[in-house]
Amino acid sequence: MIINRNSSRMKQSKNIIRLFENVVWDETMLPSHISMYVSLLQLWSTNQFRKSFRIHRDEVMKLSRIRSLATYHRCIRQLHSAGLIDYAPSYDPYKGSLVEIIEDRDQSLRKTKTPAPNAQKFVIPDLFEVELYFTERDLSSSEAKKFFNYYELQNWNVHRNKPMSSWQAAARNWISKQQKQVLTHQ
């Protein structure tokens, strides 16, 4: 009986190492992604490796040492997009979101999904991410909605239909322009 438990734990340890290698080999993953993924693996272990389990944002942020809500949402969405996890947000803080660690991620899929070095794929943000970004900078949710709606109408292109590379950079420019307008009107 003890041998079966040990072999089961050994198998799980090998699976965790293999899963962790998925995130390390993906060149688009930053230290914040890796930290979050390790935290999710730890929570998966705590939940006895169930197919899916519930997480709470505060707990994951604490474990992964992520302090920014925008970073948390960006990382979890990108881990989902990369096929490392299946993430179903609940938007209910008491219920928690549902996560599934994807165990059978094909290595050939990982290699074809990895972009060329220094190339980053633009991901259109969700409105709540933009709102978080703006509120973290002490700006109103309505200003975030104006920004989001403006670029949504532009198909997330900047001037002369050039595709946007970073919505955060565009938001910083937007905020800077808004602050200059406020100063000139005073």
C-alpha distance (Angstrom), angle and dihedral (degrees) to the residues before:
residue distance angle dihedral
M1 . . .
I2 3.81 . .
I3 3.81 90.1 .
N4 3.84 90.7 56.9
R5 3.81 92.3 51.9
N6 3.79 91.8 48.4
S7 3.80 93.1 47.7
S8 3.80 89.8 47.5
R9 3.81 90.9 51.3
M10 3.80 90.4 46.2
K11 3.81 90.3 52.2
Q12 3.82 91.3 49.1
S13 3.82 90.5 48.8
K14 3.81 90.7 52.8
N15 3.80 90.3 48.0
I16 3.80 91.4 50.9
I17 3.81 91.3 49.7
R18 3.82 90.3 49.0
L19 3.80 91.4 47.6
F20 3.79 91.9 48.2
E21 3.82 89.7 52.5
N22 3.83 88.2 59.3
V23 3.78 91.7 63.4
V24 3.82 94.7 41.1
W25 3.81 94.0 52.9
D26 3.80 93.3 48.8
E27 3.81 104.0 94.0
T28 3.80 92.7 -156.9
M29 3.80 91.5 64.3
L30 3.80 115.3 100.1
P31 3.81 126.6 -161.3
S32 3.81 89.3 -92.8
H33 3.84 90.1 56.9
I34 3.79 91.5 48.5
S35 3.79 92.0 47.7
M36 3.79 91.4 50.4
Y37 3.80 92.7 45.9
V38 3.82 91.6 51.5
S39 3.81 88.7 49.4
L40 3.80 90.5 51.1
L41 3.81 90.2 49.3
Q42 3.80 88.6 52.0
L43 3.81 91.4 50.5
W44 3.80 89.6 46.7
S45 3.80 88.5 54.4
T46 3.81 90.9 47.8
N47 3.80 87.7 52.6
Q48 3.83 89.8 54.5
F49 3.81 93.9 -107.4
R50 3.80 94.3 -68.6
K51 3.77 115.7 177.6
S52 3.81 90.1 -112.0
F53 3.77 131.5 8.4
R54 3.80 139.2 177.9
I55 3.79 123.9 -104.4
H56 3.78 133.3 -170.7
R57 3.78 119.5 -142.6
D58 3.82 95.0 -132.6
E59 3.80 92.2 53.0
V60 3.82 94.0 48.1
M61 3.80 91.7 46.2
K62 3.79 91.0 50.7
L63 3.82 93.8 47.5
S64 3.79 94.0 45.5
R65 3.82 94.2 41.1
I66 3.81 91.2 -125.6
R67 3.79 111.2 151.0
S68 3.78 102.6 178.5
L69 3.81 121.1 79.0
A70 3.79 90.0 -151.1
T71 3.81 91.0 54.2
Y72 3.81 90.6 48.0
H73 3.81 92.8 52.2
R74 3.81 93.2 42.9
C75 3.81 92.9 50.1
I76 3.78 96.7 46.1
R77 3.81 91.6 46.8
Q78 3.81 91.7 48.7
L79 3.82 92.5 47.3
H80 3.81 86.3 53.4
S81 3.84 92.5 46.7
A82 3.81 90.6 49.1
G83 3.80 90.0 56.6
L84 3.80 94.8 -116.3
I85 3.80 94.7 116.1
D86 3.77 138.9 12.2
Y87 3.80 107.7 -130.8
A88 3.80 125.6 -168.3
P89 3.81 111.3 178.7
S90 3.79 115.7 -148.1
Y91 3.84 99.5 -167.0
D92 3.81 85.6 -146.0
P93 3.83 111.0 110.2
Y94 3.81 92.0 -158.5
K95 3.79 95.9 49.5
G96 3.81 99.0 43.1
S97 3.79 128.8 -148.5
L98 3.78 124.0 -73.9
V99 3.82 119.1 -116.8
E100 3.77 132.2 -177.7
I101 3.79 122.0 -170.4
I102 3.81 108.0 -134.8
E103 3.80 105.2 -132.0
D104 3.79 102.7 176.6
R105 3.76 100.6 53.4
D106 3.78 105.3 156.1
Q107 3.81 113.5 -122.8
S108 3.79 93.1 -142.0
L109 3.81 88.5 55.3
R110 3.80 89.3 52.6
K111 3.79 92.0 52.5
T112 3.81 94.5 48.5
K113 3.80 92.2 47.1
T114 3.82 93.5 52.3
P115 3.80 108.4 98.0
A116 3.77 124.7 -141.3
P117 3.82 114.7 -75.1
N118 3.81 114.6 -77.8
A119 3.82 90.9 13.6
Q120 3.77 114.6 120.5
K121 3.76 122.7 -168.3
F122 3.79 114.4 -133.8
V123 3.79 113.8 -125.4
I124 3.79 118.3 -162.0
P125 3.80 107.5 -122.9
D126 3.77 125.2 -127.7
L127 3.79 116.5 -115.1
F128 3.81 91.6 -112.4
E129 3.83 90.2 56.8
V130 3.78 91.0 53.2
E131 3.80 90.6 46.7
L132 3.81 90.1 51.3
Y133 3.79 90.8 49.2
F134 3.80 91.7 51.4
T135 3.82 95.7 43.2
E136 3.82 90.3 50.3
R137 3.80 85.2 59.7
D138 3.82 92.4 48.5
L139 3.79 94.9 -106.2
S140 3.77 127.3 132.9
S141 3.75 127.1 -94.9
S142 3.81 88.6 -124.9
E143 3.82 90.1 60.1
A144 3.80 89.0 51.7
K145 3.82 89.7 51.6
K146 3.82 90.8 50.8
F147 3.81 89.8 52.0
F148 3.81 92.7 45.9
N149 3.81 94.4 46.9
Y150 3.80 92.8 46.3
Y151 3.81 94.0 54.0
E152 3.79 92.4 38.6
L153 3.82 87.4 59.7
Q154 3.83 88.8 47.9
N155 3.86 89.9 52.3
W156 3.81 86.6 -117.7
N157 3.80 91.6 -64.3
V158 3.78 124.6 137.6
H159 3.81 124.2 -145.9
R160 3.81 118.1 -29.9
N161 3.82 91.7 14.3
K162 3.78 92.5 -70.6
P163 3.83 108.8 158.1
M164 3.79 114.4 -108.9
S165 3.79 114.8 -111.3
S166 3.80 99.7 -172.5
W167 3.79 125.6 19.1
Q168 3.83 89.1 -167.9
A169 3.82 90.1 60.4
A170 3.81 89.9 48.1
A171 3.81 89.0 49.4
R172 3.81 91.3 51.3
N173 3.82 89.5 52.2
W174 3.81 90.4 46.8
I175 3.81 91.5 50.2
S176 3.80 91.8 46.7
K177 3.82 91.4 52.1
Q178 3.81 91.3 47.8
Q179 3.81 91.3 50.7
K180 3.82 91.2 49.2
Q181 3.82 90.1 51.4
V182 3.80 90.8 51.7
L183 3.81 91.5 50.0
T184 3.82 93.4 49.1
H185 3.82 91.9 50.3
Q186 3.80 93.3 53.3
